[in-house]
Amino acid sequence: MIVCWVAGLGLLTGCAGEDLAKENFERTTVKAEPGTGQGQVPTGPIDDPAVELATLRTVDACGLLGDDVAGNLTPQEEPSSSGWGLCSRSFIDAGGKPIRVLLELGEGSVFADQATSNVGGLPLVQTAVDDTSCFSTAVTQRDPDVGISVLADHEQGGGDPCQSSYLVLEGVLGTLRANPPTLTPQEGSLLTVDLCESLASEEFGGALGTDEEEARLLPGGLHFCQLSQDDFVVYANARVAYPVAPIEGTKEVELAKGIIGVQQPGTTDTAECDVSWNHLGLSEHEAEVITVSYYDYTEEADVDAACQRVTELAEAMVKTLP
């Protein structure tokens, strides 16, 4: 999520191992000003195929931050990606001040009921981090709420960061609808995989051993899904990251022939445990990594049981992946 790389704003890092349902800072809702939104908030269904999660998974986010993404910005460097659906680029605004732009496709920390106007016919939510930084988010899906977010940071002050992020977002939506740049996945890649389909599979349901009809699935982005039922929650998260390897406090577990996972128990009072594994090696320093996390909130639950449980779930998920 874009909130994972706000600290420093020029330093991009991944979010491996984090509870992706949590935000890392407080946003303050701001009202849309003239020039940062148009008209009323759309209330009808959102059925634009150009912004559906399945479409966005194959879009090259950095290709969306082209030289002409916004007419009042002049690019100062090439776009830089920190993973699927994530990109940043530095520009100079019309007043000669530097501005850093961060783009996330499939933003999961979206509250559609905070929309104040629209951008490109989609509900627009604008939130300020501080006087120099502002998010503009186009809601692309409701219940659960998902969107496309642009953070504009006027590093030296001056200008209107909400207007800047709005104009970039408007340009991004225009490119998505006209001629979106796409990625070509390697054979066996997780790039196009819908993790919610894996969590809803017969293999995963069998390992879960509970009534699948009572489970609730919530996509939280392009490659994130949450399954919740009664007193437990399961998260699945795929990303490009440094290859997983065991460290102190973890242990290796065999998930399938030739697939070794790293099991990591939680350190809080909650019975929680993660299993991560390298799905597809990309280079010496990069791999497609997937993590399954299990949280049990019942009073009798313990970490050992959670680790056994999540390992069984990871074994089942492996069977659903390419």
C-alpha positions in Angstrom: 0.0 0.0 0.0 1.0 3.5 -0.6 1.0 4.2 3.2 3.9 1.8 3.6 6.3 4.1 1.7 5.2 7.6 2.9 8.0 7.8 5.4 10.7 9.8 3.7 8.6 10.0 0.5 11.7 9.6 -1.6 12.6 6.2 -0.2 10.6 3.2 -1.5 10.4 0.1 0.5 8.1 -3.0 0.4 5.6 -4.0 3.0 6.5 -7.6 3.5 5.3 -9.1 6.8 3.2 -6.1 7.8 -0.5 -6.2 8.8 -1.7 -4.6 5.7 -5.0 -3.8 7.3 -3.3 -1.1 9.4 -2.3 2.4 8.4 1.0 3.9 9.3 -0.1 7.5 9.8 -3.1 9.6 10.4 -4.8 11.1 7.4 -7.0 14.2 7.7 -9.9 14.6 5.3 -9.9 17.8 3.4 -12.7 19.3 1.3 -12.2 19.4 -2.5 -11.3 22.9 -3.7 -12.1 24.3 -7.1 -9.9 22.6 -9.7 -9.4 19.4 -7.6 -12.7 17.8 -8.4 -15.7 18.1 -10.6 -19.4 17.9 -9.8 -21.3 15.6 -7.5 -20.1 12.3 -6.0 -21.3 9.5 -8.3 -23.7 7.2 -6.5 -24.3 4.5 -9.2 -22.5 1.2 -9.6 -18.9 1.3 -10.7 -18.6 -0.8 -13.8 -15.6 0.6 -15.7 -13.6 -2.4 -17.0 -10.5 -0.2 -17.3 -10.2 0.1 -13.5 -11.2 -3.4 -12.4 -8.7 -5.3 -10.3 -8.2 -8.0 -12.9 -7.3 -5.3 -15.5 -5.0 -3.3 -13.1 -2.9 -6.4 -12.2 -1.3 -6.4 -15.6 -0.8 -2.6 -15.9 2.7 -1.1 -15.8 2.2 1.5 -13.1 5.4 3.4 -14.1 4.1 3.6 -17.6 1.2 5.6 -16.3 3.6 8.4 -15.0 4.6 9.5 -18.4 6.1 12.8 -19.4 2.7 14.2 -20.2 0.7 12.8 -17.3 -0.1 16.3 -16.2 0.4 19.4 -18.3 1.8 21.6 -15.5 4.5 19.1 -14.4 8.0 18.6 -16.0 9.6 15.3 -15.3 13.0 15.3 -13.6 13.9 11.6 -13.5 12.7 8.3 -14.8 9.9 6.6 -12.9 10.9 4.1 -10.2 8.9 1.0 -9.2 9.0 -0.7 -5.8 6.6 -3.5 -6.8 3.4 -4.4 -8.7 1.1 -1.5 -9.0 3.5 0.9 -7.3 5.6 3.7 -8.9 7.1 7.1 -8.0 8.5 10.0 -10.0 9.9 13.4 -9.4 8.7 16.5 -11.3 9.0 20.3 -11.3 5.7 22.1 -11.0 4.7 25.3 -13.0 6.3 27.5 -10.3 9.7 25.7 -10.5 9.3 23.8 -7.2 10.1 20.1 -6.9 7.2 17.7 -6.4 7.3 13.9 -5.7 4.5 11.8 -7.0 3.6 8.3 -5.7 1.1 6.1 -7.5 -0.7 3.0 -6.3 -3.1 0.9 -8.3 -5.5 -1.1 -6.2 -5.2 1.0 -3.0 -6.9 -0.9 -0.2 -7.0 1.9 2.5 -10.0 3.7 0.9 -13.2 5.1 2.5 -15.7 5.7 -0.3 -18.1 7.4 2.0 -15.5 10.2 2.4 -15.8 11.1 -1.3 -16.4 14.8 -1.9 -16.6 15.0 -5.7 -15.5 13.0 -8.7 -12.6 12.5 -11.0 -13.2 11.0 -14.5 -16.7 10.0 -13.4 -15.4 8.0 -10.3 -15.9 9.1 -6.7 -13.0 11.2 -5.5 -11.5 11.1 -2.0 -8.9 13.7 -1.0 -6.9 13.5 2.2 -4.1 15.6 3.4 -1.0 14.2 5.2 0.2 17.8 6.0 0.5 21.2 4.4 2.8 19.9 1.6 1.3 16.4 0.9 -2.1 15.2 -0.3 -3.7 12.0 -1.6 -6.2 12.0 -4.4 -8.0 8.6 -4.7 -10.4 7.5 -7.3 -12.8 4.8 -5.9 -12.8 1.9 -8.3 -14.8 -0.5 -6.2 -17.2 -0.4 -3.3 -17.8 -2.9 -0.5 -14.9 -3.5 -0.1 -13.6 -0.1 -1.1 -10.6 -0.1 -3.4 -9.1 2.7 -5.5 -6.3 4.2 -7.4 -4.3 6.7 -5.3 -1.8 9.4 -6.1 0.2 11.2 -3.4 1.7 14.5 -4.3 4.4 15.9 -2.1 5.6 19.5 -2.6 8.9 18.9 -0.9 9.8 22.6 -0.5 6.3 23.8 0.2 4.3 26.1 -2.0 1.7 25.1 -4.5 -1.5 23.0 -3.9 -0.6 19.4 -3.3 -4.3 18.3 -3.6 -4.6 20.0 -7.0 -1.4 18.4 -8.1 -2.4 14.9 -7.0 -5.8 15.4 -8.6 -4.3 16.4 -12.0 -2.0 13.4 -12.0 -4.8 11.1 -11.1 -6.9 12.5 -13.9 -4.1 11.9 -16.3 -3.6 8.3 -15.0 -7.3 7.5 -15.5 -7.2 8.9 -19.0 -4.3 6.7 -20.0 -5.9 3.6 -18.4 -9.0 4.1 -20.5 -7.2 5.0 -23.7 -4.1 2.8 -24.0 -2.7 1.4 -20.8 0.9 0.2 -20.7 1.0 -3.5 -19.7 3.4 -6.0 -18.1 4.2 -9.4 -19.6 4.4 -11.9 -16.8 6.9 -14.8 -16.7 5.5 -18.3 -17.0 4.2 -19.3 -13.6 4.0 -15.7 -12.3 1.6 -14.6 -9.6 1.1 -11.3 -11.4 -2.4 -12.1 -12.7 -3.5 -14.3 -9.8 -6.5 -13.3 -7.7 -5.6 -14.5 -4.2 -9.3 -14.3 -3.2 -10.0 -17.2 -5.7 -7.2 -19.2 -3.9 -8.8 -18.6 -0.5 -12.2 -19.6 -1.9 -10.9 -22.8 -3.5 -11.9 -26.3 -2.5 -8.3 -27.1 -1.5 -8.1 -24.1 0.9 -11.6 -24.7 2.2 -10.7 -28.3 3.0 -7.7 -27.2 5.0 -9.7 -24.5 6.7 -12.2 -27.2 7.9 -15.1 -24.7 8.5 -18.3 -23.7 6.8 -17.1 -21.8 3.7 -20.5 -20.1 3.3 -19.9 -18.2 6.5 -16.4 -17.0 5.5 -16.1 -13.5 4.2 -13.6 -12.6 1.5 -12.3 -9.1 1.2 -9.8 -8.1 -1.5 -7.5 -5.4 -0.2 -5.6 -4.5 -3.3 -4.2 -6.1 -6.5 -2.4 -9.0 -4.6 -3.9 -9.1 -1.2 -7.0 -10.8 0.2 -8.5 -11.3 3.7 -10.7 -14.2 4.8 -12.5 -13.8 8.1 -14.9 -16.1 10.0 -15.9 -16.1 13.6 -12.8 -15.6 15.7 -10.0 -16.0 13.1 -8.7 -14.1 10.2 -6.4 -15.2 7.3 -4.4 -12.8 5.1 -2.7 -13.7 1.8 -0.3 -11.3 0.3 1.9 -11.7 -2.9 4.6 -9.2 -3.9 8.0 -8.8 -5.4 10.6 -8.7 -2.7 14.0 -9.9 -1.5 13.9 -13.7 -1.5 12.6 -15.3 1.8 15.2 -17.0 4.0 15.1 -18.3 7.6 16.3 -16.0 10.3 16.5 -16.3 14.1 13.1 -17.1 15.5 11.8 -18.7 12.4 11.9 -22.3 11.0 11.7 -23.9 7.6 8.6 -26.0 6.7 8.1 -28.1 3.6 4.9 -27.0 1.8 5.3 -29.3 -1.2 8.0 -31.1 -3.0 10.7 -28.5 -3.7 8.8 -25.7 -2.0 10.2 -24.7 1.4 8.4 -22.0 3.5 9.6 -20.0 6.4 7.3 -20.1 9.5 7.4 -17.1 11.8 5.3 -17.0 15.0 3.9 -13.7 16.2 5.2 -11.8 19.2 2.0 -10.2 20.5 -0.6 -11.5 22.8 -2.7 -12.7 19.9 -2.2 -16.3 18.6 -0.7 -15.4 15.2 1.7 -16.9 12.8 3.0 -16.4 9.2 4.3 -18.7 6.5 6.2 -17.1 3.6 7.8 -18.7 0.6 9.5 -17.9 -2.7 7.0 -18.7 -5.5 9.2 -17.6 -8.4 12.8 -16.5 -8.5 13.4 -13.4 -10.6 17.1 -12.7 -9.8 19.6 -13.2 -7.0 18.1 -10.3 -5.1 14.4 -10.5 -6.1 11.6 -13.1 -6.1 7.8 -13.3 -6.2 7.1 -13.9 -2.5 3.8 -15.0 -1.0 2.8 -14.8 2.7 -0.1 -16.5 4.4 -0.9 -15.1 7.9 -3.3 -16.6 10.5 -4.8 -14.8 13.5 -6.8 -16.7 16.1 -8.7 -14.5 18.6 -10.3 -17.2 20.7 -9.2 -17.4 24.4 -7.9 -20.9 24.2 -5.7 -20.3 21.1 -1.9 -20.4 21.3 0.9 -19.5 19.0 2.0 -23.1 18.4 -1.5 -24.1 17.2 -1.7 -21.0 15.0 1.7 -22.0 13.4 0.4 -25.5 12.7 -2.8 -24.1 11.3 -1.2 -21.6 9.0 1.3 -24.2 7.7 -1.6 -26.4 6.7 -3.3 -23.4 5.0 -0.1 -22.6 3.1 0.2 -26.2 2.0 -3.3 -25.9 0.6 -2.7 -22.6 -1.1 0.4 -23.9 -2.9 -1.9 -26.3 -4.7 -4.0 -23.4 -6.1 -1.1 -21.4 -7.6 0.5 -21.6 -11.0 
